[in-house]
Amino acid sequence: MTDREQLIQLVHSDIIRMKHLMLSTLPCKPSELPWAQIDLLFRVTERPGITAGQLAENLGTSPSAIAQLVSPLEKQGLIVKETDPSDRRISLLTATPLGCEKLERMKTVARQHLSELMADLSDGELRTLHELQQKMIARRSQTN
């Protein structure tokens, strides 16, 4: 294994550990929603009118799994399904004002927690971290 491959493996492990640390040490659960539903709600607020098929592709899962995630969110009034006027077989998903409000509250808690986790980083280190993340995101966006 080359030095670069070893470094990539270490970064991968760090990302997984950081995600686990952030999720497991949140000072409080931002809601009663499972993380998969929070992720889905986030994506629906980012792309109003997204279809279940598009969500399945984005999340790397099946449309039936998306349906199982959507149903409770719809029952709680956090998202609505509307029929696509150009193809009645397709449902368009949109977050309701209640869904947007709930997600904003969760984001606020998450940002506060992240701020505490990053308290020991200097502004320069945070800027470098942000720039590196943006570079990786841009690379990923170009390949999709």
Contacts in CASP RR format, 6 or more apart in sequence:
PFRMAT RR
TARGET T0000
AUTHOR 0000-0000-0000
METHOD contacts of the structure
MODEL  1
MTDREQLIQLVHSDIIRMKHLMLSTLPCKPSELPWAQIDLLFRVTERPGI
TAGQLAENLGTSPSAIAQLVSPLEKQGLIVKETDPSDRRISLLTATPLGC
EKLERMKTVARQHLSELMADLSDGELRTLHELQQKMIARRSQTN
1 9 0 8 1.000
21 117 0 8 1.000
22 110 0 8 1.000
22 113 0 8 1.000
22 114 0 8 1.000
22 117 0 8 1.000
23 35 0 8 1.000
25 113 0 8 1.000
25 117 0 8 1.000
26 109 0 8 1.000
26 110 0 8 1.000
26 113 0 8 1.000
27 109 0 8 1.000
27 112 0 8 1.000
27 113 0 8 1.000
28 109 0 8 1.000
30 38 0 8 1.000
30 105 0 8 1.000
30 106 0 8 1.000
30 109 0 8 1.000
30 110 0 8 1.000
31 38 0 8 1.000
31 102 0 8 1.000
31 105 0 8 1.000
31 106 0 8 1.000
33 41 0 8 1.000
33 73 0 8 1.000
36 69 0 8 1.000
37 69 0 8 1.000
37 72 0 8 1.000
37 73 0 8 1.000
38 103 0 8 1.000
38 106 0 8 1.000
39 59 0 8 1.000
40 55 0 8 1.000
40 59 0 8 1.000
40 66 0 8 1.000
40 69 0 8 1.000
40 70 0 8 1.000
40 73 0 8 1.000
41 73 0 8 1.000
41 78 0 8 1.000
41 79 0 8 1.000
41 95 0 8 1.000
41 99 0 8 1.000
41 102 0 8 1.000
41 103 0 8 1.000
42 103 0 8 1.000
43 50 0 8 1.000
43 55 0 8 1.000
43 58 0 8 1.000
43 59 0 8 1.000
44 50 0 8 1.000
44 55 0 8 1.000
44 79 0 8 1.000
44 93 0 8 1.000
44 94 0 8 1.000
44 95 0 8 1.000
45 95 0 8 1.000
45 99 0 8 1.000
45 100 0 8 1.000
45 103 0 8 1.000
47 54 0 8 1.000
48 94 0 8 1.000
48 95 0 8 1.000
49 82 0 8 1.000
49 92 0 8 1.000
49 93 0 8 1.000
49 94 0 8 1.000
50 92 0 8 1.000
50 93 0 8 1.000
51 84 0 8 1.000
51 90 0 8 1.000
51 91 0 8 1.000
51 92 0 8 1.000
51 93 0 8 1.000
52 63 0 8 1.000
52 66 0 8 1.000
52 67 0 8 1.000
52 70 0 8 1.000
52 91 0 8 1.000
52 93 0 8 1.000
53 63 0 8 1.000
53 66 0 8 1.000
55 66 0 8 1.000
55 93 0 8 1.000
56 62 0 8 1.000
56 63 0 8 1.000
56 65 0 8 1.000
56 66 0 8 1.000
59 66 0 8 1.000
70 79 0 8 1.000
70 81 0 8 1.000
70 93 0 8 1.000
73 79 0 8 1.000
74 80 0 8 1.000
74 81 0 8 1.000
76 98 0 8 1.000
77 96 0 8 1.000
77 98 0 8 1.000
77 99 0 8 1.000
78 95 0 8 1.000
78 96 0 8 1.000
78 98 0 8 1.000
78 99 0 8 1.000
78 102 0 8 1.000
79 93 0 8 1.000
79 94 0 8 1.000
79 95 0 8 1.000
79 96 0 8 1.000
79 99 0 8 1.000
80 93 0 8 1.000
80 94 0 8 1.000
80 96 0 8 1.000
81 91 0 8 1.000
81 92 0 8 1.000
81 93 0 8 1.000
82 91 0 8 1.000
82 92 0 8 1.000
82 94 0 8 1.000
83 90 0 8 1.000
83 91 0 8 1.000
83 92 0 8 1.000
84 90 0 8 1.000
84 91 0 8 1.000
84 92 0 8 1.000
95 103 0 8 1.000
118 126 0 8 1.000
121 129 0 8 1.000
END
